[in-house]
Amino acid sequence: MRKVLLTTTALFALGGISAATADVNISGKLIQRYNQWSDDDVSAQGANNSSFSRDLQLWITSSATLDNGMTVGGNIRLRGQGVGTPDDRNYVVLGGDFGSVTWGTTWAPIYSNSVGFNWMDDINQGGEYEGGSVGGTATTDDGATRGRLFTNTYTSTSGKAQKVIYTTPSINGLKLSASFADAGATSKGDHTSLAAVYSNGPVKVYIASEDADAANADAASADTELREYGVQYSGDFGRVWALAKSDSNTTNAGNETSNQEGTQIGLAYNLADNLTGVAYFTSADENASLSDNTDDEYSATALGLDYAVGGGLHMSVMHTTFDYTDATNATATNGEGSNDGSATRIQMTLKF
């Protein structure tokens, strides 16, 4: 990371913050990946169950301390993954004795406070990787699309949509957060998220939620309720964690069309200098009788290693075995039915 003074133009854009107290930090990471998987799904002719992928993230952050003691920060992420639309983010943070206010495109408290591997990313893998027809292309009944079974610890309805977040100052280790994301002029499906986090030395405990209102008054339009509970113990050895989560959809007519529940337990351990290992187990099931996926189950076990080569370079590998049980469509067909297999990701990450 390197620091550079704000230019006059940048000062003007940020509202004239004094150059004597403001600075800009530039950091980022460049990722190259090789992905491989094998499962029971019927693949298209010619598919080889492997691929290369890449990811580039550039962060530009500013910070300043005002004369009254308040802090001001701006955060911009520019991202290109080689496919589709760039996944950029930007938000402003205002802090003080009152706590902090964040406004912009960023994660809701239910996700940013998670202890799950997808958020913590202990070995620089970019989150969980299932591969194949479970974690790859979303198809008809493979558990990879929203409204299906969870396939990782990602939990949010608003994602990185624009929102306002308020977080209290620490009160004997306890912090409370609340966020609001407007669904826009064409939908009433606004998003609200709440989190309570207690941290005391090596221990972190939290409970968080996010609710999305029904988009309209149509009987089939549904409210969504997300809940996540987690605990973590960390130290020089690494960390151990456990979390439980749920996702339910209830229509305006009062029908519960989805009720998914999932758990994850894991260990990240510092095996030697510059060498970190991780192991975790994820499981989920669908309980709503009106869901097409009723009684479906998903589980995955993952092992991974990360080696810090030096100069910001990390080499990592993750191997995952997974099992998806379709209660009503037991035979694996193209994108449907029960499915099991394994996936491996080899990754090089350069941080700067």
Secondary structure as GFF3:
##gff-version 3
##sequence-region A 1 352
A	DSSP	beta_strand	2	5	.	.	.	ID=ss1
A	DSSP	alpha_helix	8	13	.	.	.	ID=ss2
A	DSSP	beta_strand	23	39	.	.	.	ID=ss3
A	DSSP	beta_strand	50	65	.	.	.	ID=ss4
A	DSSP	beta_strand	71	80	.	.	.	ID=ss5
A	DSSP	beta_strand	89	96	.	.	.	ID=ss6
A	DSSP	beta_strand	99	105	.	.	.	ID=ss7
A	DSSP	alpha_helix	109	112	.	.	.	ID=ss8
A	DSSP	alpha_helix	117	120	.	.	.	ID=ss9
A	DSSP	alpha_helix	132	135	.	.	.	ID=ss10
A	DSSP	beta_strand	162	167	.	.	.	ID=ss11
A	DSSP	beta_strand	174	181	.	.	.	ID=ss12
A	DSSP	beta_strand	191	200	.	.	.	ID=ss13
A	DSSP	beta_strand	203	212	.	.	.	ID=ss14
A	DSSP	beta_strand	222	235	.	.	.	ID=ss15
A	DSSP	beta_strand	238	251	.	.	.	ID=ss16
A	DSSP	beta_strand	256	272	.	.	.	ID=ss17
A	DSSP	beta_strand	275	286	.	.	.	ID=ss18
A	DSSP	beta_strand	297	310	.	.	.	ID=ss19
A	DSSP	beta_strand	313	325	.	.	.	ID=ss20
A	DSSP	beta_strand	339	351	.	.	.	ID=ss21
###
